[in-house]
Amino acid sequence: MNITITFRHMDGTEAVKRYAHEKVAKLQKYLRQAMTAQVTLSIEGIDHIAEVRISSGSAHFQGRESSEDFYASIDLVHDKLLSQVRAAKGAAVAKRHGGVSAGEFAAELESSQPEQE
Protein backbone atom coordinates (compact mmCIF):
# COMPACT_ATOMS: atom_id res chain seq x y z
CA MET A 1 0.00 0.00 0.00
CA ASN A 2 1.47 3.32 -1.11
CA ILE A 3 -0.29 6.55 -0.10
CA THR A 4 1.09 9.91 -1.24
CA ILE A 5 -0.30 13.08 0.34
CA THR A 6 0.26 16.45 -1.33
CA PHE A 7 -0.70 19.89 -0.07
CA ARG A 8 -1.40 22.54 -2.71
CA HIS A 9 -1.41 26.29 -2.01
CA MET A 10 -0.78 25.76 1.70
CA ASP A 11 1.48 24.38 4.38
CA GLY A 12 0.09 21.11 5.67
CA THR A 13 -0.08 19.97 9.25
CA GLU A 14 0.98 16.56 10.47
CA ALA A 15 -2.45 15.97 12.06
CA VAL A 16 -4.32 16.44 8.76
CA LYS A 17 -1.77 14.31 6.95
CA ARG A 18 -2.12 11.49 9.48
CA TYR A 19 -5.94 11.70 9.40
CA ALA A 20 -6.04 11.50 5.59
CA HIS A 21 -3.62 8.57 5.60
CA GLU A 22 -5.71 6.63 8.14
CA LYS A 23 -8.98 7.22 6.27
CA VAL A 24 -7.60 6.21 2.88
CA ALA A 25 -5.78 3.18 4.32
CA LYS A 26 -9.12 1.79 5.56
CA LEU A 27 -10.20 1.27 1.94
CA GLN A 28 -7.50 -1.38 1.41
CA LYS A 29 -9.54 -4.07 3.18
CA TYR A 30 -12.16 -3.91 0.40
CA LEU A 31 -9.64 -4.31 -2.42
CA ARG A 32 -8.11 -7.57 -3.61
CA GLN A 33 -4.75 -6.14 -4.64
CA ALA A 34 -2.41 -3.62 -3.04
CA MET A 35 -3.50 -0.08 -3.68
CA THR A 36 -1.68 3.08 -4.66
CA ALA A 37 -3.36 6.33 -3.61
CA GLN A 38 -2.67 9.97 -4.38
CA VAL A 39 -4.31 12.42 -1.97
CA THR A 40 -4.26 16.12 -2.81
CA LEU A 41 -5.43 18.62 -0.22
CA SER A 42 -5.85 22.23 -1.33
CA ILE A 43 -7.55 25.51 -0.51
CA GLU A 44 -9.57 27.58 -3.00
CA GLY A 45 -11.07 30.63 -1.36
CA ILE A 46 -12.74 29.36 1.79
CA ASP A 47 -13.23 25.82 0.47
CA HIS A 48 -10.96 23.03 1.66
CA ILE A 49 -10.76 20.46 -1.13
CA ALA A 50 -9.78 16.81 -0.83
CA GLU A 51 -9.07 14.85 -4.02
CA VAL A 52 -8.20 11.15 -3.92
CA ARG A 53 -7.20 8.81 -6.75
CA ILE A 54 -6.82 5.10 -6.03
CA SER A 55 -5.41 2.37 -8.27
CA SER A 56 -5.61 -1.27 -7.33
CA GLY A 57 -4.67 -3.66 -10.09
CA SER A 58 -6.89 -2.76 -13.03
CA ALA A 59 -9.44 -0.92 -10.87
CA HIS A 60 -9.30 2.87 -10.56
CA PHE A 61 -11.39 5.06 -8.28
CA GLN A 62 -11.43 8.80 -7.73
CA GLY A 63 -13.32 11.34 -5.70
CA ARG A 64 -13.30 15.06 -5.00
CA GLU A 65 -15.14 16.82 -2.20
CA SER A 66 -15.02 20.30 -0.72
CA SER A 67 -16.26 21.86 2.48
CA GLU A 68 -15.17 24.49 4.98
CA ASP A 69 -13.05 21.98 6.94
CA PHE A 70 -10.35 19.54 5.82
CA TYR A 71 -11.56 16.79 8.15
CA ALA A 72 -15.10 17.04 6.76
CA SER A 73 -13.79 17.01 3.18
CA ILE A 74 -11.70 13.92 3.89
CA ASP A 75 -14.69 12.17 5.46
CA LEU A 76 -16.92 13.02 2.48
CA VAL A 77 -14.42 11.80 -0.10
CA HIS A 78 -13.83 8.63 1.96
CA ASP A 79 -17.57 7.88 1.92
CA LYS A 80 -17.72 8.49 -1.83
CA LEU A 81 -14.78 6.18 -2.53
CA LEU A 82 -16.13 3.53 -0.19
CA SER A 83 -19.38 3.40 -2.13
CA GLN A 84 -17.45 3.17 -5.43
CA VAL A 85 -15.26 0.33 -4.14
CA ARG A 86 -18.22 -1.58 -2.70
CA ALA A 87 -20.19 -1.21 -5.94
CA ALA A 88 -17.26 -2.50 -7.98
CA LYS A 89 -16.73 -5.41 -5.61
CA GLY A 90 -20.44 -6.26 -5.68
CA ALA A 91 -20.45 -6.19 -9.47
CA ALA A 92 -17.43 -8.49 -9.61
CA VAL A 93 -19.00 -10.96 -7.18
CA ALA A 94 -22.31 -10.93 -9.06
CA LYS A 95 -20.48 -11.51 -12.30
CA ARG A 96 -18.76 -14.60 -10.89
CA HIS A 97 -21.84 -16.03 -9.19
CA GLY A 98 -24.36 -15.31 -11.93
CA GLY A 99 -22.44 -16.62 -14.89
CA VAL A 100 -22.39 -20.07 -16.42
CA SER A 101 -19.23 -22.08 -15.81
CA ALA A 102 -17.13 -23.21 -18.76
CA GLY A 103 -18.07 -26.85 -18.19
CA GLU A 104 -21.80 -26.09 -18.15
CA PHE A 105 -21.47 -23.97 -21.29
CA ALA A 106 -19.67 -26.77 -23.14
CA ALA A 107 -22.28 -29.34 -22.05
CA GLU A 108 -25.12 -27.10 -23.25
CA LEU A 109 -23.36 -26.52 -26.55
CA GLU A 110 -22.84 -30.25 -27.14
CA SER A 111 -26.44 -31.13 -26.26
CA SER A 112 -27.89 -28.45 -28.54
CA GLN A 113 -25.97 -29.52 -31.65
CA PRO A 114 -27.41 -32.41 -33.69
CA GLU A 115 -25.16 -35.40 -34.05
CA GLN A 116 -23.51 -35.85 -37.44
CA GLU A 117 -22.50 -39.21 -38.80
C-alpha positions as CSV (number, residue, x, y, z in Angstrom):
1,M,0.0,0.0,0.0
2,N,1.5,3.3,-1.1
3,I,-0.3,6.6,-0.1
4,T,1.1,9.9,-1.2
5,I,-0.3,13.1,0.3
6,T,0.3,16.5,-1.3
7,F,-0.7,19.9,-0.1
8,R,-1.4,22.5,-2.7
9,H,-1.4,26.3,-2.0
10,M,-0.8,25.8,1.7
11,D,1.5,24.4,4.4
12,G,0.1,21.1,5.7
13,T,-0.1,20.0,9.2
14,E,1.0,16.6,10.5
15,A,-2.4,16.0,12.1
16,V,-4.3,16.4,8.8
17,K,-1.8,14.3,6.9
18,R,-2.1,11.5,9.5
19,Y,-5.9,11.7,9.4
20,A,-6.0,11.5,5.6
21,H,-3.6,8.6,5.6
22,E,-5.7,6.6,8.1
23,K,-9.0,7.2,6.3
24,V,-7.6,6.2,2.9
25,A,-5.8,3.2,4.3
26,K,-9.1,1.8,5.6
27,L,-10.2,1.3,1.9
28,Q,-7.5,-1.4,1.4
29,K,-9.5,-4.1,3.2
30,Y,-12.2,-3.9,0.4
31,L,-9.6,-4.3,-2.4
32,R,-8.1,-7.6,-3.6
33,Q,-4.7,-6.1,-4.6
34,A,-2.4,-3.6,-3.0
35,M,-3.5,-0.1,-3.7
36,T,-1.7,3.1,-4.7
37,A,-3.4,6.3,-3.6
38,Q,-2.7,10.0,-4.4
39,V,-4.3,12.4,-2.0
40,T,-4.3,16.1,-2.8
41,L,-5.4,18.6,-0.2
42,S,-5.9,22.2,-1.3
43,I,-7.5,25.5,-0.5
44,E,-9.6,27.6,-3.0
45,G,-11.1,30.6,-1.4
46,I,-12.7,29.4,1.8
47,D,-13.2,25.8,0.5
48,H,-11.0,23.0,1.7
49,I,-10.8,20.5,-1.1
50,A,-9.8,16.8,-0.8
51,E,-9.1,14.9,-4.0
52,V,-8.2,11.2,-3.9
53,R,-7.2,8.8,-6.7
54,I,-6.8,5.1,-6.0
55,S,-5.4,2.4,-8.3
56,S,-5.6,-1.3,-7.3
57,G,-4.7,-3.7,-10.1
58,S,-6.9,-2.8,-13.0
59,A,-9.4,-0.9,-10.9
60,H,-9.3,2.9,-10.6
61,F,-11.4,5.1,-8.3
62,Q,-11.4,8.8,-7.7
63,G,-13.3,11.3,-5.7
64,R,-13.3,15.1,-5.0
65,E,-15.1,16.8,-2.2
66,S,-15.0,20.3,-0.7
67,S,-16.3,21.9,2.5
68,E,-15.2,24.5,5.0
69,D,-13.1,22.0,6.9
70,F,-10.3,19.5,5.8
71,Y,-11.6,16.8,8.1
72,A,-15.1,17.0,6.8
73,S,-13.8,17.0,3.2
74,I,-11.7,13.9,3.9
75,D,-14.7,12.2,5.5
76,L,-16.9,13.0,2.5
77,V,-14.4,11.8,-0.1
78,H,-13.8,8.6,2.0
79,D,-17.6,7.9,1.9
80,K,-17.7,8.5,-1.8
81,L,-14.8,6.2,-2.5
82,L,-16.1,3.5,-0.2
83,S,-19.4,3.4,-2.1
84,Q,-17.5,3.2,-5.4
85,V,-15.3,0.3,-4.1
86,R,-18.2,-1.6,-2.7
87,A,-20.2,-1.2,-5.9
88,A,-17.3,-2.5,-8.0
89,K,-16.7,-5.4,-5.6
90,G,-20.4,-6.3,-5.7
91,A,-20.5,-6.2,-9.5
92,A,-17.4,-8.5,-9.6
93,V,-19.0,-11.0,-7.2
94,A,-22.3,-10.9,-9.1
95,K,-20.5,-11.5,-12.3
96,R,-18.8,-14.6,-10.9
97,H,-21.8,-16.0,-9.2
98,G,-24.4,-15.3,-11.9
99,G,-22.4,-16.6,-14.9
100,V,-22.4,-20.1,-16.4
101,S,-19.2,-22.1,-15.8
102,A,-17.1,-23.2,-18.8
103,G,-18.1,-26.9,-18.2
104,E,-21.8,-26.1,-18.2
105,F,-21.5,-24.0,-21.3
106,A,-19.7,-26.8,-23.1
107,A,-22.3,-29.3,-22.1
108,E,-25.1,-27.1,-23.2
109,L,-23.4,-26.5,-26.6
110,E,-22.8,-30.3,-27.1
111,S,-26.4,-31.1,-26.3
112,S,-27.9,-28.4,-28.5
113,Q,-26.0,-29.5,-31.6
114,P,-27.4,-32.4,-33.7
115,E,-25.2,-35.4,-34.1
116,Q,-23.5,-35.9,-37.4
117,E,-22.5,-39.2,-38.8
